[in-house]
Amino acid sequence: MEQELTNTVNRRRVTIRVCRDALSFAMPQVADDGTQSILYEPYVVKSGISMAANLREAFKTADLLANDLKRARVLADVPTLMVPVELFEEATMEELYRHAYHEQGNDVVLYNVLPDLNAVAVFAVNRDLKTVLDDHFSDIQFITALSPVWRHLHQRSFTGIRNKLYGYFHDKKLDIFTFQKNRFKFCNQYEAKHYHNALYFLLYVWNQLMLDAEHDEMHLVGDMEEADELMEELRRYVQKAYVINPTADFNRAPATQVKGMPYDLMTLFTKGR
């Protein structure tokens, strides 16, 4: 019985979400009656020390890291370079990434293949942070944080016949993207600490893509500050601008009931990577 319990624990995988100034942990659980839920534990990041040092401290205090787990999934919210799958070469990916993001330095360049979108997401994880993770886990999956969001909203884009532009708000940033069949037509990230910044970038991309203000659609989701003001301004220029409600979109899935959980984590637990 003890061996059975050990095997069960070893099969469990904790999800660690890392971004520029936030850290959190999550794990699904099933109650004795079969009810499913998600354990979610944000970690209060200490300023003045690196994220690697924060994670090292978290292993001493975070409840979800207290178990002797061997497997982890790291959701990394970091700058990401999109490469068409037919042009991707593992041997040259680091050179491409360094050319696109000059400020990156002490890191390890990784990639995720996005088969649904015929693209490869190239990103980097801080080397010291990866060392801390390697010290604690024997099996680690690294995933760019936007991967589950892209996959889900790509599938959602097939509903109806009109073009759809998506905006995902998270961690004081705004990711804007749209699809054309099974490819990205546009994908970029912007700093958006105020709704005026978001308004400018959304309308700039809308115009750049020559979308139709009367018939095409804009769908926004995530942690939108001053959402009412933003939507009021947007609807002066775009007739069909909507806010996605994750609870309704995911049919009240357990992840949508967790207060404060980012949309990318909700999507990961509900729809997969």
Backbone bond lengths (Angstrom), bond angles and torsions (degrees), N, CA, C in turn:
res aa  C-N    CA-C-N  psi(-1)  N-CA   C-N-CA  omega(-1)  CA-C   N-CA-C  phi
1 M - - - 1.467 - - 1.533 110.42 -
2 E 1.350 115.14 -42.85 1.465 119.88 179.47 1.527 110.86 -62.72
3 Q 1.355 116.57 -40.42 1.458 120.53 178.30 1.525 111.15 -64.46
4 E 1.345 116.20 -37.64 1.472 121.46 178.85 1.521 110.39 -63.23
5 L 1.339 115.95 -42.63 1.466 120.85 179.96 1.527 110.23 -65.20
6 T 1.324 117.04 -41.60 1.463 121.22 178.68 1.514 111.12 -60.92
7 N 1.329 117.34 -43.05 1.469 121.21 178.96 1.514 111.55 -63.61
8 T 1.343 116.41 -38.48 1.465 120.70 179.22 1.522 110.48 -64.41
9 V 1.333 116.27 -44.58 1.460 120.69 179.30 1.514 110.35 -62.59
10 N 1.318 117.23 -42.53 1.458 121.15 -177.69 1.519 112.86 -66.96
11 R 1.341 116.86 -22.73 1.461 120.17 178.57 1.521 112.20 -81.84
12 R 1.315 117.36 -16.33 1.462 120.73 -178.26 1.519 109.60 -73.07
13 R 1.325 115.04 147.69 1.471 120.10 -178.83 1.526 109.06 -128.50
14 V 1.320 116.77 122.47 1.456 121.26 177.05 1.528 108.22 -86.94
15 T 1.320 115.95 141.47 1.459 121.07 177.02 1.524 108.88 -101.86
16 I 1.318 115.52 125.52 1.472 122.42 -179.95 1.523 107.83 -112.83
17 R 1.324 116.34 117.71 1.466 120.34 178.45 1.521 108.98 -100.32
18 V 1.318 115.55 123.87 1.460 121.60 -177.37 1.525 109.54 -122.49
19 C 1.312 117.13 129.12 1.463 120.08 171.85 1.522 108.57 -135.19
20 R 1.292 116.52 -168.35 1.458 121.52 -172.53 1.528 112.94 -57.30
21 D 1.334 117.21 -42.13 1.465 119.11 -177.58 1.527 112.37 -142.04
22 A 1.321 116.70 30.92 1.467 120.64 177.95 1.526 109.96 -146.86
23 L 1.315 114.09 152.00 1.463 121.29 -177.13 1.523 107.55 -146.59
24 S 1.323 117.06 134.15 1.461 119.80 178.66 1.520 109.96 -150.77
25 F 1.330 114.93 163.37 1.459 121.57 -177.69 1.526 108.80 -132.27
26 A 1.318 116.52 145.94 1.466 120.37 -178.22 1.516 109.76 -149.72
27 M 1.340 114.48 152.56 1.460 119.82 179.36 1.532 109.36 -159.96
28 P 1.334 117.72 136.34 1.465 118.84 175.82 1.526 110.56 -74.05
29 Q 1.331 115.16 151.76 1.460 118.83 174.11 1.525 108.91 -142.66
30 V 1.318 115.36 152.82 1.467 122.19 178.92 1.519 108.09 -122.61
31 A 1.334 116.64 122.78 1.462 121.70 179.60 1.527 110.02 -73.64
32 D 1.324 115.88 169.59 1.468 121.23 -179.40 1.525 112.21 -59.69
33 D 1.353 116.62 -29.15 1.467 119.70 -179.60 1.530 112.37 -87.54
34 G 1.336 116.50 5.60 1.464 119.92 177.82 1.517 114.29 91.85
35 T 1.332 117.54 -3.47 1.463 121.11 179.63 1.524 110.56 -69.17
36 Q 1.320 115.89 131.56 1.459 120.69 -179.60 1.526 110.66 -98.62
37 S 1.315 115.32 144.51 1.464 120.80 176.66 1.531 108.35 -152.08
38 I 1.316 115.23 173.35 1.459 120.93 178.95 1.524 108.98 -121.56
39 L 1.320 116.55 125.10 1.458 120.96 171.97 1.523 107.72 -83.79
40 Y 1.331 116.34 128.83 1.460 120.64 -176.96 1.512 108.83 -133.42
41 E 1.328 116.03 127.94 1.459 120.77 -175.25 1.534 110.72 -133.52
42 P 1.326 118.22 96.91 1.476 119.66 173.37 1.526 109.17 -69.15
43 Y 1.323 115.29 147.46 1.463 120.37 179.39 1.526 108.39 -113.56
44 V 1.323 115.90 133.87 1.458 120.01 179.94 1.532 108.29 -78.53
45 V 1.333 115.43 108.55 1.459 121.42 -176.66 1.530 109.84 -75.43
46 K 1.323 115.10 134.56 1.467 120.55 177.43 1.520 108.99 -88.82
47 S 1.334 115.53 127.12 1.463 119.07 177.58 1.521 109.61 -74.71
48 G 1.310 115.59 154.32 1.458 119.60 177.58 1.506 114.60 92.65
49 I 1.341 116.88 -10.42 1.464 119.59 174.63 1.524 108.56 -127.04
50 S 1.310 116.49 158.99 1.459 121.04 -175.13 1.520 111.36 -69.11
51 M 1.345 115.45 164.04 1.459 119.76 176.79 1.532 110.23 -65.96
52 A 1.328 117.14 -32.48 1.470 120.31 176.62 1.523 110.50 -62.14
53 A 1.338 116.29 -43.09 1.469 120.47 178.36 1.527 110.67 -66.11
54 N 1.339 116.97 -38.58 1.468 120.23 176.33 1.519 111.00 -61.54
55 L 1.320 116.83 -43.28 1.470 119.92 -179.96 1.529 110.42 -65.61
56 R 1.320 116.70 -38.99 1.467 120.10 178.35 1.530 110.13 -60.71
57 E 1.351 116.50 -40.35 1.461 120.52 176.82 1.522 111.52 -67.89
58 A 1.344 115.80 -36.46 1.470 119.97 -178.42 1.523 111.76 -61.97
59 F 1.322 117.02 -32.60 1.464 119.93 178.86 1.526 111.87 -63.75
60 K 1.329 116.56 -18.89 1.462 120.13 179.25 1.522 112.64 -88.61
61 T 1.348 116.93 -22.79 1.467 119.01 -170.84 1.529 115.09 -125.11
62 A 1.328 118.79 -25.74 1.469 120.83 -174.37 1.528 110.77 -73.13
63 D 1.319 116.28 132.31 1.465 120.96 -177.90 1.523 112.14 -62.11
64 L 1.341 116.91 -42.41 1.458 119.66 -175.71 1.529 112.82 -72.27
65 L 1.320 116.63 -14.42 1.461 119.76 176.88 1.527 111.90 -99.57
66 A 1.343 116.35 -0.86 1.462 120.12 -176.71 1.527 112.06 -72.91
67 N 1.358 116.33 -29.89 1.462 119.56 178.81 1.521 109.85 -71.21
68 D 1.286 115.94 152.00 1.467 120.56 -178.96 1.533 109.34 -83.12
69 L 1.335 115.62 67.96 1.454 120.44 -178.63 1.525 110.04 -84.24
70 K 1.311 115.74 147.70 1.462 121.06 -178.56 1.522 112.72 -106.59
71 R 1.335 117.18 -13.82 1.453 120.27 -172.83 1.526 110.10 -121.09
72 A 1.326 115.98 138.99 1.467 121.14 179.91 1.521 109.61 -140.64
73 R 1.304 114.43 153.50 1.464 122.31 172.51 1.523 106.01 -124.95
74 V 1.317 116.65 122.27 1.464 121.65 -175.97 1.520 109.02 -105.62
75 L 1.319 115.47 118.66 1.455 122.25 177.62 1.528 106.66 -97.17
76 A 1.324 116.60 106.14 1.461 121.68 -171.75 1.518 111.00 -101.79
77 D 1.334 115.39 114.41 1.464 120.76 175.70 1.523 107.18 -92.14
78 V 1.319 116.03 88.05 1.467 122.88 -174.49 1.530 108.58 -137.25
79 P 1.342 118.05 163.13 1.463 119.79 176.10 1.520 111.43 -54.55
80 T 1.334 115.63 134.04 1.464 121.07 -173.49 1.519 110.26 -128.93
81 L 1.309 115.32 135.28 1.461 122.26 177.98 1.523 108.59 -104.43
82 M 1.338 116.72 124.35 1.463 121.11 178.93 1.530 109.39 -93.10
83 V 1.334 116.17 128.22 1.461 121.80 -179.44 1.528 108.11 -124.55
84 P 1.340 119.07 128.70 1.471 119.83 174.35 1.530 109.84 -55.66
85 V 1.316 116.70 138.44 1.464 119.97 -172.67 1.525 112.25 -60.91
86 E 1.338 117.37 -31.50 1.460 120.05 -178.84 1.530 112.31 -73.87
87 L 1.343 117.43 -15.26 1.468 121.13 179.57 1.527 112.72 -103.80
88 F 1.320 116.49 -5.49 1.462 119.72 -174.64 1.522 111.85 -77.02
89 E 1.337 115.42 133.53 1.459 122.28 172.22 1.528 107.85 -135.77
90 E 1.305 115.94 123.38 1.459 120.12 -177.01 1.530 111.34 -58.92
91 A 1.320 116.69 -33.36 1.471 120.70 -177.21 1.528 112.71 -66.23
92 T 1.329 117.09 -26.14 1.468 120.10 -176.28 1.525 113.34 -111.51
93 M 1.345 117.76 2.35 1.468 119.61 -173.62 1.525 112.12 -64.27
94 E 1.337 117.22 -37.41 1.459 119.03 -178.64 1.525 110.90 -67.28
95 E 1.319 117.24 -41.04 1.460 120.54 177.70 1.526 110.99 -60.95
96 L 1.326 116.36 -42.67 1.465 120.72 178.14 1.525 110.72 -62.34
97 Y 1.334 115.23 -44.23 1.457 119.40 -177.32 1.528 111.24 -65.00
98 R 1.332 116.77 -43.19 1.464 120.49 179.61 1.530 111.22 -64.03
99 H 1.317 115.61 -33.68 1.463 119.56 178.59 1.532 110.48 -67.38
100 A 1.339 116.34 -36.85 1.466 120.62 -177.98 1.530 111.89 -79.16
101 Y 1.330 117.37 -36.03 1.466 121.76 -176.02 1.527 109.22 -124.99
102 H 1.321 115.63 88.51 1.460 121.20 -174.68 1.522 112.42 -67.30
103 E 1.348 117.00 -28.54 1.459 118.96 -172.67 1.522 112.81 -76.10
104 Q 1.329 117.47 -13.30 1.456 119.96 -179.51 1.530 109.61 -71.87
105 G 1.341 117.04 144.51 1.454 119.39 -177.15 1.512 113.14 -144.56
106 N 1.338 116.19 -80.99 1.459 120.98 -175.64 1.526 110.12 -80.84
107 D 1.318 116.10 73.28 1.456 119.69 -175.99 1.528 111.34 -147.68
108 V 1.320 113.85 172.27 1.460 122.40 177.74 1.522 107.25 -118.50
109 V 1.325 117.80 126.77 1.459 122.03 -177.87 1.536 109.50 -87.19
110 L 1.331 115.21 128.75 1.458 122.79 -177.54 1.527 109.04 -127.92
111 Y 1.320 117.12 177.02 1.460 119.01 178.05 1.522 111.09 -153.20
112 N 1.331 115.36 153.39 1.465 123.68 171.12 1.519 108.45 -123.14
113 V 1.309 117.56 132.07 1.460 121.50 173.47 1.526 108.12 -84.20
114 L 1.340 115.86 132.31 1.467 122.13 178.11 1.521 107.82 -112.48
115 P 1.328 117.56 82.98 1.471 120.07 -172.52 1.523 114.13 -61.41
116 D 1.345 117.11 -34.33 1.470 120.40 179.60 1.522 111.97 -62.45
117 L 1.355 115.74 -26.16 1.460 120.47 -174.37 1.526 112.75 -113.35
118 N 1.337 116.42 8.49 1.465 120.42 179.27 1.523 111.86 51.15
119 A 1.318 116.05 42.17 1.460 121.06 -177.21 1.523 109.99 -141.15
120 V 1.330 115.12 162.09 1.461 122.51 174.10 1.521 107.70 -124.07
121 A 1.314 116.59 127.94 1.461 121.95 177.83 1.524 108.47 -94.01
122 V 1.326 116.61 116.10 1.462 122.07 179.51 1.525 108.29 -103.79
123 F 1.326 117.16 128.82 1.459 120.95 -176.44 1.524 109.53 -147.22
124 A 1.316 116.77 173.48 1.457 120.60 -176.64 1.521 110.49 -130.99
125 V 1.321 115.66 143.48 1.460 123.00 176.89 1.522 107.94 -118.47
126 N 1.322 115.82 134.70 1.448 120.63 -179.94 1.535 110.74 -53.29
127 R 1.315 116.26 133.34 1.468 120.86 -174.36 1.536 111.96 -63.94
128 D 1.337 116.65 -40.79 1.472 119.62 179.97 1.529 110.90 -66.34
129 L 1.338 115.46 -39.28 1.464 119.89 177.17 1.525 110.46 -62.21
130 K 1.313 116.61 -43.46 1.468 120.84 179.32 1.530 111.09 -63.42
131 T 1.332 116.93 -36.28 1.464 120.26 177.95 1.522 111.16 -63.03
132 V 1.340 116.72 -42.47 1.463 120.53 177.17 1.526 110.34 -60.33
133 L 1.329 116.67 -43.43 1.462 120.79 179.62 1.526 111.14 -64.95
134 D 1.324 116.23 -44.06 1.469 120.47 -179.95 1.527 111.57 -62.76
135 D 1.328 116.42 -30.79 1.461 120.18 178.96 1.523 112.56 -69.03
136 H 1.334 116.81 -23.19 1.468 120.24 -174.22 1.524 114.37 -109.32
137 F 1.330 117.52 -21.16 1.467 120.00 -175.68 1.524 110.47 -128.20
138 S 1.322 115.19 144.81 1.467 119.99 177.41 1.525 111.79 -96.64
139 D 1.337 116.78 -16.40 1.470 121.69 -177.58 1.532 107.36 -135.10
140 I 1.348 116.16 109.57 1.471 120.39 -176.94 1.521 109.95 -127.51
141 Q 1.327 116.32 129.92 1.461 122.41 171.13 1.529 107.97 -105.10
142 F 1.331 116.99 129.77 1.456 121.34 175.04 1.527 109.07 -106.80
143 I 1.322 116.20 126.67 1.462 122.08 -177.55 1.514 108.83 -130.91
144 T 1.322 117.28 133.28 1.457 118.62 172.73 1.534 108.64 -66.72
145 A 1.320 116.83 136.90 1.465 121.63 -170.28 1.523 113.30 -59.08
146 L 1.331 117.42 -30.43 1.463 120.10 -176.88 1.519 113.00 -80.35
147 S 1.313 118.14 -11.37 1.467 121.09 -174.97 1.532 113.45 -53.93
148 P 1.353 119.79 -51.35 1.471 118.48 179.22 1.526 113.02 -65.91
149 V 1.345 116.71 -31.64 1.472 120.66 179.30 1.522 110.07 -67.81
150 W 1.336 117.15 -47.26 1.464 120.50 178.15 1.518 110.53 -57.50
151 R 1.319 116.25 -46.59 1.468 120.46 -175.66 1.536 110.96 -62.86
152 H 1.321 116.50 -45.88 1.463 119.55 -178.07 1.527 112.00 -67.36
153 L 1.343 116.59 -46.28 1.462 118.66 -176.68 1.526 111.53 -72.92
154 H 1.325 117.46 -25.16 1.464 119.69 172.05 1.523 109.76 -62.23
155 Q 1.330 117.21 -45.60 1.466 120.19 177.25 1.528 110.92 -63.65
156 R 1.306 116.19 -37.71 1.465 120.92 179.77 1.537 111.80 -66.87
157 S 1.328 115.92 -27.02 1.468 120.11 -176.79 1.524 112.71 -67.93
158 F 1.334 117.19 -16.17 1.466 120.13 179.41 1.527 112.75 -79.16
159 T 1.346 116.42 -7.90 1.467 119.97 177.36 1.525 109.21 -76.16
160 G 1.329 116.83 119.60 1.464 120.22 -177.64 1.517 111.23 81.94
161 I 1.327 115.30 177.55 1.465 120.23 -173.54 1.533 113.03 -110.92
162 R 1.326 117.27 -4.83 1.455 119.49 -175.65 1.530 111.01 -86.71
163 N 1.348 115.73 155.00 1.457 120.91 173.89 1.530 109.70 -66.19
164 K 1.339 115.31 146.28 1.467 120.16 -179.19 1.520 109.73 -130.37
165 L 1.333 115.73 130.36 1.455 121.92 174.45 1.522 107.37 -108.41
166 Y 1.353 116.09 131.04 1.461 120.98 -176.71 1.526 110.67 -111.06
167 G 1.331 115.12 143.57 1.454 121.67 173.52 1.516 109.35 -130.35
168 Y 1.340 116.72 125.15 1.462 121.32 178.67 1.530 109.25 -114.98
169 F 1.330 116.58 116.88 1.458 123.69 -179.54 1.527 110.01 -93.88
170 H 1.332 116.30 127.81 1.458 119.97 177.91 1.526 109.53 -165.22
171 D 1.328 116.02 140.85 1.464 121.68 171.89 1.538 112.46 52.20
172 K 1.336 116.26 42.31 1.471 122.84 179.62 1.529 112.93 64.48
173 K 1.324 116.46 21.67 1.467 121.75 179.39 1.523 109.38 -128.35
174 L 1.325 114.41 163.89 1.459 121.28 179.06 1.521 108.93 -134.71
175 D 1.324 115.71 118.59 1.465 121.11 173.74 1.522 108.51 -97.47
176 I 1.325 116.26 126.72 1.465 122.03 180.00 1.521 107.61 -118.13
177 F 1.340 115.84 131.24 1.462 119.13 -178.81 1.522 110.64 -156.19
178 T 1.312 114.60 158.76 1.460 121.72 175.38 1.514 108.01 -150.74
179 F 1.318 115.91 162.89 1.462 120.82 -173.77 1.521 111.02 -125.22
180 Q 1.299 114.84 152.78 1.451 121.69 171.57 1.517 107.01 -128.96
181 K 1.327 115.95 103.11 1.460 122.96 -172.60 1.527 109.34 57.04
182 N 1.323 118.95 -117.57 1.462 121.32 -175.22 1.522 112.58 -105.29
183 R 1.332 116.08 36.89 1.458 121.05 178.37 1.526 110.57 -145.37
184 F 1.320 114.73 158.67 1.461 118.88 168.43 1.520 108.83 -71.72
185 K 1.316 115.06 135.37 1.464 119.74 169.47 1.524 109.61 -95.63
186 F 1.344 115.13 -30.97 1.461 121.47 178.46 1.518 107.99 -155.53
187 C 1.345 116.44 142.58 1.461 120.54 177.97 1.522 108.52 -159.48
188 N 1.344 116.93 120.42 1.459 119.59 179.43 1.530 109.22 -159.21
189 Q 1.323 115.43 160.66 1.464 121.54 -179.88 1.529 109.85 -122.29
190 Y 1.349 115.17 143.78 1.460 120.97 -177.29 1.532 110.04 -135.03
191 E 1.325 115.60 150.62 1.463 120.28 170.17 1.533 107.29 -74.57
192 A 1.322 116.39 130.37 1.468 119.41 -177.21 1.525 109.52 -143.63
193 K 1.311 116.22 74.78 1.460 121.26 -177.81 1.526 112.10 -82.47
194 H 1.327 116.75 -13.62 1.462 121.41 -179.45 1.525 107.69 -136.96
195 Y 1.327 116.44 149.87 1.461 118.51 -175.52 1.525 112.44 -64.31
196 H 1.348 117.38 -24.30 1.467 119.33 176.76 1.531 111.13 -64.37
197 N 1.337 116.16 -37.21 1.465 119.94 176.15 1.521 110.41 -63.54
198 A 1.321 116.11 -46.03 1.461 120.81 -179.74 1.524 111.27 -61.99
199 L 1.319 116.15 -43.13 1.461 120.78 179.30 1.523 110.62 -58.77
200 Y 1.325 116.21 -46.08 1.461 120.29 -179.33 1.531 111.04 -60.66
201 F 1.335 117.37 -49.43 1.460 120.37 -175.97 1.536 111.53 -65.97
202 L 1.328 116.71 -40.89 1.472 119.76 -179.40 1.526 110.91 -62.95
203 L 1.319 116.56 -45.38 1.467 119.54 -178.50 1.524 111.28 -72.94
204 Y 1.327 117.07 -32.89 1.466 120.25 177.23 1.533 110.27 -62.51
205 V 1.335 115.94 -47.35 1.472 119.53 179.99 1.529 110.15 -67.19
206 W 1.317 117.06 -39.85 1.471 121.45 178.66 1.530 109.97 -56.56
207 N 1.320 116.18 -47.01 1.465 120.22 179.80 1.524 111.85 -69.86
208 Q 1.317 116.22 -38.74 1.455 120.58 179.92 1.531 110.98 -60.45
209 L 1.320 116.74 -36.60 1.463 121.65 -179.78 1.527 112.62 -86.78
210 M 1.335 115.47 -0.96 1.471 121.62 178.23 1.524 111.68 56.14
211 L 1.334 115.57 46.09 1.460 120.52 177.87 1.529 109.85 -79.80
212 D 1.308 114.80 154.82 1.459 121.73 -175.07 1.528 110.04 -86.39
213 A 1.338 116.65 120.74 1.464 121.30 -175.51 1.515 113.00 -67.50
214 E 1.322 117.35 -20.92 1.470 120.72 -177.62 1.515 112.73 -93.17
215 H 1.353 117.66 -36.06 1.453 119.61 -170.92 1.538 115.02 -113.54
216 D 1.335 118.21 -32.70 1.462 119.57 -179.42 1.524 110.29 -74.95
217 E 1.337 115.75 165.38 1.458 120.78 -169.63 1.522 112.51 -122.09
218 M 1.333 115.30 147.36 1.458 122.34 172.52 1.525 108.05 -121.23
219 H 1.333 116.48 128.24 1.462 121.76 -178.64 1.523 108.96 -123.02
220 L 1.329 116.54 124.69 1.460 122.21 -177.62 1.522 110.10 -116.92
221 V 1.340 115.86 147.12 1.457 120.47 -178.64 1.521 108.47 -152.46
222 G 1.327 115.86 158.73 1.456 119.76 175.19 1.516 113.20 110.37
223 D 1.320 115.66 -160.38 1.459 123.58 -174.93 1.524 109.21 -86.42
224 M 1.337 116.30 84.47 1.460 122.80 -175.79 1.522 109.99 -94.60
225 E 1.332 116.07 111.39 1.458 119.52 173.35 1.528 109.18 -80.00
226 E 1.328 115.57 142.31 1.471 121.61 -178.69 1.536 110.33 53.05
227 A 1.320 114.76 47.76 1.464 120.93 -175.20 1.521 112.18 -62.06
228 D 1.336 116.95 -40.03 1.470 119.78 -178.18 1.522 110.98 -62.94
229 E 1.328 116.10 -43.59 1.462 120.06 180.00 1.526 111.15 -64.93
230 L 1.329 116.00 -41.95 1.464 120.68 179.59 1.523 110.78 -62.22
231 M 1.337 116.71 -47.60 1.457 119.58 -177.51 1.529 111.29 -66.10
232 E 1.320 116.52 -36.76 1.473 119.84 177.95 1.526 110.60 -61.07
233 E 1.325 115.99 -44.19 1.469 120.08 179.45 1.530 111.14 -67.63
234 L 1.334 116.84 -43.50 1.468 120.43 -178.02 1.524 111.28 -60.20
235 R 1.327 116.38 -40.47 1.466 119.84 -174.60 1.523 112.79 -73.36
236 R 1.315 116.11 -5.46 1.473 118.90 171.01 1.523 110.20 -74.61
237 Y 1.336 116.03 -22.37 1.474 120.39 -175.72 1.527 113.27 -118.13
238 V 1.336 116.88 -26.27 1.473 121.47 -177.48 1.521 107.59 -126.26
239 Q 1.316 116.00 116.12 1.463 119.03 -174.80 1.521 112.48 -68.11
240 K 1.326 116.83 -37.30 1.462 120.49 -174.52 1.528 110.19 -108.89
241 A 1.337 115.59 73.82 1.457 122.78 176.43 1.525 108.29 -111.36
242 Y 1.323 116.55 127.82 1.466 121.32 -172.73 1.528 110.92 -132.29
243 V 1.328 115.74 156.02 1.458 122.61 171.50 1.525 107.70 -108.46
244 I 1.319 117.07 126.51 1.465 121.83 179.55 1.527 109.01 -78.90
245 N 1.316 116.59 127.89 1.466 122.78 175.85 1.529 108.11 -95.85
246 P 1.339 119.00 107.91 1.471 120.28 -176.38 1.521 113.79 -58.93
247 T 1.334 117.19 -35.79 1.467 120.10 -179.07 1.522 110.81 -60.52
248 A 1.336 116.27 -44.49 1.466 120.27 178.37 1.522 111.04 -74.08
249 D 1.339 116.28 -41.35 1.464 120.79 -177.21 1.523 111.68 -62.33
250 F 1.343 116.23 -36.95 1.470 121.27 -178.13 1.528 112.38 -103.52
251 N 1.337 115.92 16.98 1.469 121.37 173.87 1.528 112.09 53.75
252 R 1.325 115.46 47.40 1.471 123.04 177.14 1.538 112.19 56.37
253 A 1.296 117.44 38.70 1.466 121.89 176.12 1.527 109.88 -60.86
254 P 1.344 118.01 152.97 1.475 120.26 -176.54 1.521 114.37 -51.78
255 A 1.327 118.00 -37.94 1.472 120.38 -177.66 1.521 112.07 -63.60
256 T 1.331 117.78 -28.59 1.464 120.43 -177.99 1.528 111.92 -76.20
257 Q 1.323 116.77 -10.60 1.462 120.70 -178.81 1.528 112.11 -93.24
258 V 1.325 116.42 -0.51 1.462 120.88 -177.41 1.527 109.61 -92.11
259 K 1.316 116.39 116.79 1.460 121.06 -177.56 1.528 110.84 -64.83
260 G 1.330 115.15 131.48 1.453 120.74 174.37 1.513 115.81 83.44
261 M 1.324 118.11 -1.41 1.463 119.41 -179.19 1.521 110.80 -73.65
262 P 1.336 119.08 128.77 1.470 121.32 178.73 1.527 111.41 -62.64
263 Y 1.321 115.48 151.48 1.459 121.28 -177.13 1.530 112.11 -60.89
264 D 1.345 117.66 -34.31 1.467 118.07 -179.76 1.526 111.11 -65.48
265 L 1.346 117.68 -36.36 1.462 120.39 176.24 1.518 111.06 -68.98
266 M 1.337 116.79 -42.30 1.473 120.41 175.80 1.525 109.98 -54.84
267 T 1.324 115.71 -47.14 1.456 120.78 -176.78 1.523 110.79 -66.01
268 L 1.317 116.61 -40.11 1.459 120.82 179.32 1.515 110.91 -60.12
269 F 1.334 117.06 -47.18 1.468 120.78 -177.75 1.521 112.70 -73.49
270 T 1.334 116.94 -26.19 1.460 120.21 -177.07 1.525 112.55 -91.56
271 K 1.342 116.36 -40.58 1.471 120.78 -173.20 1.520 113.59 -114.45
272 G 1.314 117.64 -9.66 1.461 120.30 -176.68 1.517 111.30 87.49
273 R 1.316 115.74 179.21 1.459 121.01 -174.46 1.513 111.98 -82.39
